[in-house]
Amino acid sequence: MTDNLLEIHSDVLNGMSTSPRNFRKAAELAAEEDFPGEDLGEELFRVRIAEEAAGNGPLAALWAKTLTVWDFAEHPRWAPGTAPRTAGRRTAAYDRLQFGDDVRKALDSVFPVSQMAGTTVIAPEHVPWYTPERAAARSFYWKAYAGKLREKGWSEEAIASLDEASRAVVERITDPEQSEQRQAKGLVVGYVQSGKTANFTGVTAKAIDAGYRLVIVLGGTLNLLRAQTQRRLDMELIGQENILRGADPGDPEALIGIDYVGDDNDWPKFVSHGARPSALNAFDIERLTTRDDDYKSLAQGIRALEFEKREPTRPLYDPVNLHHAAARVLVVKKNKGVLTKLVKDLKQIHGLLGELPALIIDDESDQASVNTTDPRKWEKDSVDRTAINGLIAQLLGLLPRAQYVGYTATPFANVFVDPGDSGDIFPSDFLVSLPRPAGYMGVRDFHDLDSPPGEGKRSFADSKEAAHVRGIYDDGNDRLLEAIDSFLLTGALKLYRADQGLPEGPFRHHTMLVHQSVRMADHADLALRINSMWHQAGYASVEGHARLAALWAADFAAVSRATAPDLPAPASYGELRPYVSRARQLIGQGGNPVVVVNGDSDRSFQQMALDFDRTPHVWKILVGGTKLSRGFTVEGLTVTYYRRTTRQADTLMQMGRWFGFRPGYRDLVRLYIGREEPMTKTTTADLYEAFEAICRDEELFREQLAQYSQLVDGRPQLTPAQVPPLVAQHLPWIKPSARNKMFNAELVEVRSPGKPIEPAAYPLDNAAALLRNAERWGPLLRALRPDPEPFTTGIQNGGGPRTFSALTASVSHAELLAALSGLEWAREGHFQPHLRYLAQLDGSLATVDDWFLIAPQLSQDTRSAVPLMGSVPLTLARRRRQEGKSALSRVAGVEHRLAAQQLVDAAARTGGNGPALRGTVGSRTGVALLYPLVEGENDQVVQAAVTRGVADASKVVMAFTLIPPVSATDSSRQLVRFQAKDSSQAESAIVDALT
């Protein structure tokens, strides 16, 4: 039976793809010939929408799509002055449609305005070319891709968000039709395991629709990762007809050499265009790589890149030729041999490359692509490049119309690339930050960042940490058996939920990741231990079931009640027990529940049957981690056991495989993580705290990008070259990236609330500089009171507390800052990052009222006291240089620093006065330890620094340690900011920091 109302609405809305108009008029015109007399009243429309809302009926789906497109539109002419995804935008659409109040309310009730965050773009001004009209006129592959996403269950809101984000990229690469050669370079920042592949698939679809005819995707460093990416593009974008290339799918002989057909159960799900695209007034896509074959050589020789021109006398980029030529797509590994072959073949093609609009997409662009050679070791006027970085540079050199777009969740290495190196991959033209997708489970779902603890213990309902995180402490219980028990229980709960009617797709795979060490030998030992624990756990015994029942009741049943009350849950462990047995069989299939994931070759992966696309069910415990930490998605990951330490934020974040989409089992996800893991012989690391710190780094980076992305008077506030100063560090021992990716990084600012600042690079060999430094300290030295103050610390000395005496004074923050600002150092800029922080403690960042000066005094038996710069007599200390360096080995004595730290900490706790100092140190008071000292190996150098009972200031180093108050920071808790060197700026080697 024909649905007349649906046909009328479809006809009308198809004509309003870019702009809403008077709906009643358009509907009457559409119904006039085919459906005369049809009821077009608003009441019937309102009732129909309400009836279809729950089941997502066809009319409701049509309006959901249309309203979402209008809601997300950027700067539409029909709604000037309205922002996307706002009530004002929706009202503008209703006004254009001339809908009454009742229909408006009904539509708003069923299709509320999306609250999804928009895409953040940092870019210089550009000439718009990818207009809505041009995008709509050529959208064959984008429409096919969007349709496939709808089939997969994507909401209209999610597709519109992807449309917006991919458009933000495409509109900032170069118009493929323009005559002038121009390369654009950009970076797209997503979240770990959050769907970046979907974005670059959308970018690819839009780019080839617009006219790009060569797409090179750099897809990982292993065949497994490359093949995953190839399959996604083939399945969701390229499609059956382009893969078959006219071959009869029913003829086995015709299918020789064609992948997927007959050996991939999902082949029927591959997008189908209905016919060869070239027969549908579009253009074909030719694959130069396949699922099983990386790039080896141009399969048909150089002819594979010969483009037939309709007008041979015109260049390929001329629209007459461009939009009838087939596109070529390659998905290649970031491998020296593979890329060298590609470069070699391209060099044999003459003439055409200068006319060929090309797009290079670099997945995980901070891995292998960044140049990690040390610029200090380069020969003059030359650049040394690492292998992959050099080959990418060669590709860009061979393809003058190529655009480079990097993708990563950890962008810090990329933004520290030298912006002045035109051959490198610095994202000089745009930086796009993708919004957090709906349904994504990320760092914020494991940390209570926005809900500080109140009184009493946190509950599962109000604490992400309580619900999902299980700490591992140095108390003799490593909780590994508990983690394995949790893996078994969560598998049983998934099977139970599938039996209760939840979709089985998300439960197809069920995995646990154990990542404790980088060493392959440790992986083997750990796998053996887990295998033994599994077989000795007694999962078929009374004791084993009792242990599982207790864990289910105390943990999983309680968490699910609090966080997922709408999901099916067994009333008792007895109801769950049959599913436990089935889960145990699936996990133990093959006799071993454990798979070791390591090795540098694909062979190890092939042996493991870890192809989540083609393996029906992967229910295993994976031991290893590093090889799965980038690009590769661990499907069904539910329990993670993580204890590996690292000092790089990007490495640590990429280890977060527990991030991702967990439909139907978010409440079951558990993270067992080390809270006291050894870092050195004497220190430990709290890995949970570390993840929280880098999460804050990342969130602050994204927030600042969003803040500065807003145009002011129609112009950008920030360009990509000014982004590095936004890179922050919230935990001192975790740097944003590896040292060899930060050669171009310079510290902008180091914040040290409640922590010691102790510079060491004094101008030890420059008497004139020492004298000038002492002169700058003069006013503070003369403020020292003549009577020493006693100090006591908790350090035991011969059975009792250690004591020392010191001269003291109180000075204003401005007085201390005046002295510090004029100091000279052995290395220019050595103290500048600290000084930039201290200068903001005048109220612009936080307020420090004053500083309590402590000048520890040595025993008069060993060292006589002498005046310095007119001060009261004080003793001179002695310190040695670091071996082989020009800096001091240490400055503050242990007991001195401890006493100062105790004063600062006590003031923070009490919010006021330290009783031993009669109210000298308050919550907005810093402590400064002053050490007039002489550098040398013995006390004779100290004696030589005294002339006629007065210290010779040209021989005295005015060393110090500062401890700002704990309150000396802002709400961001940011500790470090960076900036990047720009070799193209002769006058200024550093990209200016934002002020």
KOLLOPA-353381 format. One record per residue (C-alpha): residue in one letter; x, z, y. Coordinates in steps of 0.1 Angstrom, whole numbers, padded with zeros to 4 digits, always signed. Layout:
% residues N
AXZY...
This chain:
% residues 995
M+0000+0000+0000T+0013-0010+0034D+0021+0019+0058N+0009+0003+0090L+0018+0031+0113L+0054+0032+0099E+0058-0006+0103I+0046-0005+0139H+0069+0025+0148S+0099+0008+0130D+0093-0024+0149V+0091-0006+0182L+0121+0017+0177N+0143-0012+0165G+0138-0027+0199M+0148+0005+0216S+0181+0011+0200T+0199+0016+0233S+0171+0026+0256P+0137+0043+0252R+0107+0026+0270N+0069+0031+0273F+0060+0036+0236R+0023+0030+0238K+0027-0004+0255A+0053-0015+0230A+0032-0002+0200E+0001-0021+0212L+0021-0053+0216A+0036-0048+0181A+0002-0041+0165E-0017-0069+0184E-0013-0096+0158D-0006-0079+0125F-0024-0046+0128P-0053-0050+0153G-0074-0019+0157E-0048+0004+0143D-0050+0040+0156L-0020+0044+0179G-0032+0077+0194E-0008+0105+0199E-0029+0129+0179L-0025+0109+0147F+0012+0106+0153R+0016+0143+0159V-0003+0152+0127R+0017+0126+0106I+0050+0140+0119A+0040+0176+0111E+0029+0166+0075E+0061+0147+0068A+0085+0172+0083A+0090+0193+0052G+0096+0164+0028N+0115+0142+0053G+0090+0114+0050P+0098+0079+0062L+0082+0082+0096A+0099+0116+0102A+0132+0102+0091L+0128+0072+0114W+0122+0095+0144A+0149+0119+0134K+0174+0091+0135T+0162+0076+0168L+0160+0109+0187T+0194+0119+0174V+0210+0087+0187W+0195+0092+0221D+0205+0129+0221F+0241+0120+0214A+0244+0089+0237E+0273+0090+0261H+0264+0083+0298P+0233+0062+0291R+0219+0043+0321W+0184+0054+0313A+0193+0091+0317P+0218+0095+0345G+0231+0130+0352T+0221+0144+0317A+0246+0157+0292P+0244+0149+0255R+0225+0173+0232T+0206+0191+0260A+0170+0197+0268G+0174+0176+0299R+0185+0146+0278R+0156+0150+0255T+0131+0153+0284A+0145+0121+0299A+0138+0103+0266Y+0102+0116+0265D+0097+0106+0301R+0108+0071+0293L+0085+0070+0263Q+0057+0085+0284F+0047+0110+0257G+0023+0138+0263D+0030+0175+0260D+0015+0179+0225V+0037+0151+0210R+0068+0165+0228K+0062+0200+0214A+0056+0186+0179L+0088+0165+0179D+0109+0194+0194S+0095+0217+0167V+0105+0193+0138F+0136+0178+0154P+0152+0204+0177V+0180+0193+0200S+0213+0195+0182Q+0235+0224+0190M+0266+0208+0174A+0296+0208+0196G+0308+0175+0210T+0341+0157+0205T+0369+0168+0228V+0390+0140+0243I+0422+0144+0263A+0433+0110+0277P+0443+0093+0309E+0419+0071+0327H+0412+0039+0308V+0392+0007+0313P+0360+0009+0292W+0356-0020+0268Y+0338-0006+0238T+0304-0004+0255P+0272+0005+0236E+0260-0031+0240R+0292-0044+0224A+0292-0018+0197A+0255-0027+0188A+0262-0064+0189R+0289-0062+0162S+0282-0033+0138F+0279-0048+0103Y+0304-0024+0086W+0295+0006+0107K+0258+0003+0097A+0268-0001+0060Y+0289+0030+0062A+0263+0050+0080G+0237+0039+0054K+0260+0051+0026L+0264+0085+0042R+0226+0088+0044E+0224+0080+0007K+0250+0108+0001G+0227+0133+0019W+0243+0134+0054S+0219+0145+0081E+0211+0123+0111E+0229+0150+0132A+0261+0148+0111I+0261+0109+0113A+0255+0110+0150S+0284+0134+0155L+0306+0111+0134D+0294+0081+0154E+0303+0099+0186A+0338+0111+0174S+0347+0077+0159R+0336+0059+0191A+0358+0083+0211V+0388+0069+0192V+0379+0032+0192E+0371+0031+0229R+0406+0043+0237I+0425+0018+0216T+0430-0017+0230D+0403-0043+0233P+0413-0066+0204E+0400-0096+0224Q+0422-0091+0254S+0451-0115+0261E+0476-0089+0272Q+0496-0072+0244R+0492-0034+0245Q+0498-0006+0220A+0479+0027+0222K+0489+0058+0203G+0466+0087+0196L+0461+0118+0175V+0429+0131+0160V+0428+0168+0152G+0404+0180+0126Y+0401+0211+0105V+0418+0217+0071Q+0397+0199+0044S+0369+0192+0069G+0362+0155+0065K+0390+0137+0085T+0388+0109+0060A+0351+0103+0070N+0362+0100+0106F+0390+0075+0100T+0367+0055+0077G+0342+0054+0106V+0370+0044+0130T+0381+0017+0106A+0345+0004+0103K+0340+0002+0141A+0375-0012+0147I+0371-0041+0123D+0336-0048+0136A+0351-0050+0171G+0378-0074+0159Y+0408-0056+0144R+0419-0078+0115L+0448-0058+0099V+0443-0022+0090I+0472-0002+0074V+0463+0033+0062L+0492+0055+0054G+0476+0077+0028G+0498+0105+0015T+0531+0108-0003L+0518+0105-0039N+0499+0078-0057L+0471+0103-0065L+0465+0109-0028R+0468+0072-0019A+0444+0063-0047Q+0419+0089-0035T+0419+0074+0000Q+0417+0038-0014R+0387+0047-0035R+0369+0063-0006L+0374+0032+0016D+0364+0009-0012M+0333+0029-0022E+0319+0037+0013L+0331+0008+0035I+0346-0022+0018G+0319-0025-0009Q+0312-0042-0042E+0310-0078-0029N+0344-0076-0012I+0359-0060-0043L+0344-0086-0067R+0352-0116-0043G+0327-0138-0060A+0334-0127-0096D+0304-0123-0119P+0301-0086-0127G+0285-0096-0160D+0315-0117-0171P+0343-0096-0186E+0369-0124-0182A+0361-0128-0146L+0367-0091-0141I+0403-0091-0153G+0424-0075-0126I+0394-0061-0107D+0393-0023-0105Y+0363+0001-0109V+0340-0022-0128G+0336-0008-0163D+0359+0022-0158D+0344+0041-0129N+0310+0058-0135D+0303+0057-0098W+0306+0019-0095P+0268+0016-0090K+0271+0040-0060F+0297+0018-0042V+0281+0003-0011S+0265-0030-0016H+0260-0055+0013G+0236-0076-0006A+0259-0107-0006R+0294-0116+0005P+0295-0105+0042S+0307-0139+0052A+0274-0153+0039L+0255-0128+0060N+0270-0140+0093A+0296-0113+0092F+0331-0115+0078D+0348-0104+0045I+0374-0077+0039E+0404-0087+0017R+0422-0058+0000L+0460-0061-0002T+0461-0029-0023T+0438-0016-0050R+0430+0017-0066D+0458+0014-0091D+0483-0007-0072D+0501+0004-0040Y+0516-0023-0019K+0542-0043-0039S+0543-0076-0020L+0518-0099-0005A+0498-0108-0036Q+0493-0144-0025G+0526-0146-0008I+0527-0150+0030R+0494-0169+0028A+0477-0135+0024L+0481-0130+0061E+0473-0165+0071F+0441-0165+0092E+0420-0196+0094K+0412-0204+0130R+0381-0222+0140E+0399-0234+0171P+0436-0240+0160T+0447-0244+0196R+0435-0210+0206P+0451-0176+0196L+0437-0155+0169Y+0425-0128+0193D+0402-0153+0210P+0366-0144+0201V+0360-0179+0188N+0385-0173+0161L+0386-0135+0158H+0350-0128+0147H+0350-0154+0119A+0383-0143+0103A+0385-0120+0073A+0400-0085+0078R+0429-0073+0056V+0431-0036+0046L+0461-0019+0029V+0463+0017+0018V+0499+0026+0012K+0520+0057+0004K+0544+0071+0029N+0572+0061+0007K+0605+0045+0018G+0604+0018-0009V+0568+0008-0003L+0570+0006+0035T+0603-0012+0033K+0587-0040+0013L+0558-0042+0038V+0582-0044+0067K+0603-0071+0049D+0572-0092+0042L+0559-0090+0077K+0592-0101+0091Q+0587-0134+0073I+0555-0141+0092H+0563-0159+0124G+0541-0164+0154L+0509-0149+0140L+0519-0112+0143G+0519-0115+0181E+0482-0126+0180L+0471-0101+0153P+0451-0070+0164A+0462-0043+0140L+0453-0007+0134I+0477+0018+0117I+0460+0050+0106D+0484+0078+0096D+0467+0105+0075E+0485+0139+0076S+0506+0125+0105D+0527+0156+0108Q+0540+0151+0072A+0569+0127+0068S+0560+0107+0099V+0576+0130+0125N+0613+0124+0133T+0631+0155+0121T+0667+0144+0131D+0685+0166+0156P+0687+0148+0191R+0718+0168+0198K+0736+0149+0171W+0726+0114+0182E+0751+0090+0196K+0747+0083+0233D+0719+0060+0242S+0707+0057+0206V+0680+0073+0185D+0685+0083+0148R+0652+0083+0129T+0642+0097+0095A+0632+0071+0069I+0594+0071+0073N+0595+0076+0111G+0619+0047+0114L+0597+0024+0092I+0566+0033+0112A+0586+0024+0144Q+0595-0009+0128L+0559-0017+0119L+0549-0010+0155G+0577-0032+0167L+0566-0061+0144L+0530-0058+0155P+0528-0058+0193R+0490-0055+0192A+0491-0026+0167Q+0474+0007+0176Y+0486+0039+0160V+0461+0068+0152G+0474+0099+0135Y+0452+0124+0117T+0460+0160+0110A+0446+0195+0110T+0480+0209+0122P+0489+0190+0153F+0518+0210+0168A+0546+0189+0153N+0530+0158+0167V+0526+0171+0202F+0562+0182+0203V+0574+0146+0197D+0594+0133+0227P+0569+0116+0250G+0597+0096+0265D+0606+0079+0232S+0584+0047+0234G+0592+0038+0198D+0580+0072+0184I+0545+0084+0176F+0538+0107+0205P+0500+0104+0212S+0505+0092+0247D+0471+0076+0251F+0446+0101+0237L+0442+0133+0217V+0408+0138+0201S+0397+0172+0188L+0369+0169+0162P+0341+0194+0163R+0338+0219+0134P+0313+0202+0110A+0281+0218+0099G+0284+0236+0066Y+0322+0239+0068M+0338+0271+0056G+0370+0277+0076V+0392+0305+0089R+0363+0319+0110D+0344+0325+0078F+0371+0348+0064H+0380+0367+0096D+0359+0389+0119L+0372+0372+0151D+0341+0375+0172S+0328+0408+0159P+0352+0437+0165P+0345+0467+0141G+0322+0493+0154E+0317+0528+0141G+0320+0534+0104K+0328+0511+0075R+0320+0474+0078S+0293+0461+0054F+0291+0428+0034A+0264+0417+0058D+0283+0421+0091S+0319+0414+0080K+0334+0382+0067E+0364+0400+0055A+0344+0425+0035A+0323+0397+0019H+0351+0373+0010V+0386+0389+0012R+0402+0411-0014G+0436+0425-0002I+0466+0428-0025Y+0488+0458-0016D+0520+0472-0029D+0504+0499-0050G+0511+0486-0085N+0479+0467-0090D+0483+0430-0082R+0446+0424-0089L+0453+0392-0108L+0431+0401-0137E+0403+0410-0113A+0408+0375-0097I+0405+0358-0131D+0374+0379-0139S+0359+0367-0106F+0367+0331-0115L+0348+0335-0147L+0319+0353-0131T+0315+0327-0103G+0315+0299-0129A+0287+0317-0147L+0268+0321-0115K+0271+0284-0107L+0257+0275-0141Y+0229+0300-0136R+0220+0285-0102A+0220+0250-0117D+0195+0261-0143Q+0174+0276-0115G+0170+0242-0099L+0199+0240-0074P+0216+0205-0073E+0243+0203-0100G+0266+0180-0080P+0285+0208-0061F+0290+0227-0094R+0305+0197-0113H+0340+0211-0108H+0350+0248-0107T+0386+0258-0099M+0408+0287-0090L+0441+0283-0072V+0471+0307-0077H+0498+0302-0052Q+0526+0328-0053S+0559+0310-0051V+0575+0277-0042R+0598+0278-0072M+0588+0257-0102A+0603+0282-0127D+0581+0309-0112H+0551+0286-0117A+0558+0283-0154D+0562+0320-0158L+0531+0328-0139A+0510+0302-0159L+0522+0318-0191R+0512+0352-0178I+0477+0340-0168N+0472+0322-0201S+0481+0355-0219M+0458+0375-0197W+0430+0351-0203H+0432+0353-0240Q+0437+0391-0239A+0409+0398-0214G+0384+0404-0242Y+0357+0382-0226A+0338+0382-0259S+0341+0420-0264V+0320+0449-0254E+0348+0462-0231G+0352+0428-0215H+0315+0424-0207A+0314+0460-0193R+0343+0452-0170L+0326+0419-0158A+0292+0437-0154A+0309+0463-0132L+0326+0437-0110W+0293+0417-0108A+0273+0447-0097A+0299+0461-0072D+0309+0428-0057F+0291+0395-0064A+0255+0409-0067A+0259+0430-0035V+0276+0402-0015S+0250+0376-0025R+0221+0400-0016A+0236+0405+0018T+0247+0370+0027A+0227+0346+0006P+0193+0362-0002D+0176+0328-0006L+0198+0316-0034P+0188+0323-0071A+0204+0355-0084P+0201+0371-0118A+0183+0405-0119S+0209+0420-0142Y+0242+0412-0159G+0223+0408-0191E+0205+0378-0176L+0239+0363-0166R+0257+0370-0198P+0248+0338-0217Y+0262+0318-0187V+0294+0338-0189S+0299+0326-0224R+0293+0290-0214A+0317+0293-0184R+0344+0307-0207Q+0341+0277-0230L+0344+0252-0201I+0374+0270-0186G+0392+0274-0219Q+0385+0239-0231G+0416+0225-0247G+0429+0260-0255N+0446+0266-0221P+0427+0276-0189V+0458+0270-0168V+0472+0238-0152V+0506+0239-0135V+0506+0218-0103N+0541+0210-0091G+0568+0183-0093D+0578+0155-0070S+0564+0126-0090D+0529+0113-0098R+0536+0118-0135S+0529+0155-0134F+0495+0148-0118Q+0486+0121-0143Q+0493+0145-0171M+0470+0171-0157A+0438+0150-0156L+0434+0162-0120D+0415+0131-0109F+0384+0148-0096D+0367+0115-0090R+0369+0102-0126T+0371+0134-0146P+0336+0146-0155H+0344+0184-0152V+0375+0202-0140W+0371+0239-0148K+0407+0252-0146I+0431+0277-0130L+0456+0257-0109V+0491+0274-0105G+0514+0260-0078G+0500+0249-0045T+0526+0231-0024K+0518+0197-0039L+0481+0203-0034S+0485+0216+0001R+0481+0184+0020G+0455+0157+0018F+0445+0165-0017T+0411+0183-0020V+0408+0209-0047E+0372+0203-0057G+0351+0233-0066L+0377+0258-0054T+0360+0292-0055V+0387+0319-0061T+0421+0318-0045Y+0450+0341-0053Y+0475+0337-0025R+0508+0356-0020R+0534+0330-0007T+0551+0337+0026T+0562+0312+0052R+0573+0313+0088Q+0556+0281+0100A+0520+0281+0112D+0513+0245+0102T+0526+0251+0067L+0506+0283+0063M+0474+0267+0076Q+0478+0237+0052M+0481+0262+0023G+0445+0273+0032R+0430+0253+0004W+0401+0278+0003F+0387+0261+0034G+0362+0233+0030F+0325+0227+0021R+0310+0251-0005P+0273+0240-0008G+0253+0264-0029Y+0282+0289-0035R+0296+0300-0001D+0287+0336-0010L+0308+0333-0042V+0341+0323-0025R+0368+0350-0028L+0403+0351-0014Y+0428+0375-0030I+0456+0377-0005G+0488+0397-0001R+0488+0423+0026E+0523+0437+0020E+0544+0407+0008P+0582+0410+0010M+0597+0390+0038T+0632+0405+0039K+0649+0434+0021T+0633+0458+0046T+0602+0441+0060T+0568+0430+0046A+0542+0405+0058D+0505+0408+0060L+0494+0373+0051Y+0458+0379+0060E+0470+0390+0095A+0492+0359+0096F+0462+0336+0089E+0442+0354+0116A+0470+0349+0141I+0474+0312+0135C+0436+0309+0136R+0437+0324+0170D+0465+0300+0179E+0444+0271+0167E+0412+0283+0183L+0429+0289+0217F+0444+0254+0215R+0410+0238+0208E+0393+0259+0235Q+0418+0249+0261L+0416+0213+0251A+0378+0215+0255Q+0382+0232+0289Y+0406+0207+0303S+0387+0177+0288Q+0361+0180+0315L+0365+0154+0342V+0370+0167+0378D+0358+0142+0405G+0356+0116+0377R+0393+0120+0368P+0410+0137+0338Q+0425+0172+0344L+0450+0168+0316T+0469+0140+0299P+0484+0141+0263A+0519+0146+0278Q+0506+0179+0293V+0492+0192+0261P+0523+0209+0246P+0521+0240+0270L+0487+0247+0254V+0504+0254+0220A+0504+0291+0215Q+0518+0317+0191H+0500+0350+0185L+0523+0364+0158P+0561+0365+0167W+0574+0357+0132I+0552+0326+0127K+0563+0296+0147P+0539+0266+0152S+0559+0243+0130A+0592+0239+0111R+0624+0241+0132N+0633+0205+0125K+0599+0194+0139M+0605+0214+0171F+0638+0199+0185N+0618+0188+0215A+0599+0221+0219E+0609+0245+0247L+0594+0279+0252V+0572+0281+0283E+0562+0317+0280V+0567+0347+0258R+0543+0376+0261S+0553+0410+0248P+0525+0436+0254G+0538+0469+0239K+0568+0452+0224P+0605+0452+0234I+0621+0424+0255E+0658+0425+0250P+0678+0395+0262A+0714+0391+0250A+0729+0361+0267Y+0745+0377+0297P+0773+0359+0317L+0800+0379+0301D+0829+0357+0312N+0817+0352+0348A+0828+0381+0370A+0812+0367+0401A+0778+0363+0383L+0781+0399+0369L+0787+0412+0405R+0757+0393+0418N+0735+0407+0390A+0747+0442+0397E+0738+0437+0434R+0703+0427+0424W+0699+0458+0403G+0713+0479+0432P+0680+0491+0447L+0668+0503+0413L+0701+0520+0404R+0700+0539+0437A+0664+0550+0428L+0677+0570+0397R+0672+0607+0401P+0704+0628+0398D+0691+0653+0373P+0690+0640+0337E+0658+0642+0317P+0659+0653+0280F+0643+0631+0254T+0635+0638+0217T+0628+0613+0190G+0616+0617+0154I+0650+0604+0140Q+0665+0631+0119N+0701+0641+0127G+0717+0667+0105G+0683+0681+0096G+0667+0681+0131P+0653+0657+0156R+0677+0636+0176T+0679+0642+0214F+0696+0625+0243S+0695+0628+0281A+0689+0600+0306L+0686+0595+0343T+0651+0583+0353A+0632+0568+0381S+0598+0552+0388V+0597+0519+0406S+0569+0495+0414H+0563+0463+0394A+0572+0442+0424E+0606+0460+0428L+0615+0454+0391L+0603+0418+0393A+0625+0412+0424A+0656+0423+0405L+0648+0403+0374S+0639+0371+0392G+0674+0368+0407L+0695+0374+0375E+0720+0349+0362W+0725+0342+0325A+0750+0326+0302R+0724+0299+0293E+0702+0285+0320G+0666+0293+0315H+0674+0320+0288F+0651+0346+0303Q+0626+0322+0320P+0599+0324+0293H+0599+0362+0296L+0600+0361+0334R+0571+0338+0335Y+0551+0364+0316L+0563+0393+0336A+0555+0375+0369Q+0518+0374+0358L+0516+0412+0354D+0507+0414+0391G+0470+0411+0382S+0468+0374+0375L+0471+0379+0337A+0471+0417+0336T+0481+0446+0358V+0513+0467+0355D+0514+0493+0383D+0549+0506+0378W+0579+0509+0355F+0596+0541+0342L+0634+0535+0342I+0655+0553+0316A+0693+0551+0318P+0706+0569+0287Q+0737+0590+0294L+0766+0594+0270S+0782+0627+0264Q+0805+0637+0292D+0831+0647+0266T+0836+0610+0256R+0827+0591+0288S+0829+0601+0324A+0802+0592+0349V+0808+0570+0379P+0787+0555+0406L+0776+0519+0405M+0764+0500+0435G+0759+0533+0454S+0739+0550+0426V+0743+0586+0414P+0771+0589+0388L+0762+0574+0354T+0781+0567+0322L+0791+0532+0312A+0783+0521+0276R+0803+0496+0255R+0789+0467+0234R+0805+0440+0213R+0798+0403+0213Q+0781+0386+0183E+0808+0371+0161G+0814+0335+0172K+0789+0337+0201S+0788+0346+0237A+0758+0369+0234L+0759+0407+0228S+0751+0419+0193R+0728+0446+0205V+0718+0464+0237A+0694+0494+0232G+0704+0523+0210V+0679+0530+0181E+0669+0564+0193H+0666+0552+0229R+0643+0523+0219L+0622+0546+0197A+0618+0571+0225A+0607+0544+0249Q+0583+0529+0223Q+0568+0563+0217L+0560+0567+0254V+0543+0533+0256D+0523+0538+0224A+0512+0573+0235A+0500+0560+0268A+0480+0533+0251R+0464+0558+0227T+0455+0584+0253G+0449+0559+0282G+0470+0582+0304N+0499+0605+0307G+0528+0615+0285P+0530+0653+0288A+0568+0654+0283L+0572+0634+0314R+0547+0652+0335G+0524+0622+0340T+0551+0596+0347V+0540+0571+0320G+0504+0559+0322S+0485+0531+0304R+0496+0506+0330T+0532+0517+0331G+0561+0498+0314V+0593+0514+0303A+0628+0499+0311L+0660+0510+0294L+0690+0504+0316Y+0725+0500+0303P+0754+0495+0327L+0780+0485+0300V+0813+0469+0295E+0818+0442+0268G+0849+0448+0245E+0863+0461+0213N+0875+0496+0224D+0871+0522+0251Q+0901+0510+0270V+0880+0482+0285V+0856+0508+0298Q+0884+0527+0315A+0897+0494+0330A+0862+0488+0346V+0866+0519+0368T+0886+0518+0400R+0892+0550+0421G+0862+0567+0404V+0838+0539+0411A+0825+0512+0386D+0838+0477+0393A+0806+0458+0393S+0823+0425+0385K+0833+0440+0351V+0799+0457+0344V+0771+0440+0325M+0737+0452+0337A+0719+0450+0303F+0684+0462+0297T+0654+0464+0274L+0619+0462+0287I+0587+0474+0270P+0556+0464+0289P+0524+0485+0284V+0501+0476+0255S+0475+0466+0281A+0497+0439+0296T+0478+0409+0282D+0445+0392+0284S+0417+0388+0259S+0432+0357+0243R+0460+0378+0228Q+0483+0347+0231L+0520+0356+0227V+0539+0323+0231R+0534+0289+0248F+0556+0258+0244Q+0564+0226+0262A+0580+0194+0252K+0612+0176+0264D+0606+0142+0278S+0637+0120+0276S+0622+0094+0300Q+0622+0118+0329A+0658+0119+0342E+0650+0144+0370S+0630+0168+0348A+0638+0172+0311I+0607+0192+0304V+0571+0182+0306D+0557+0206+0333A+0537+0236+0320L+0502+0241+0333T+0499+0267+0360
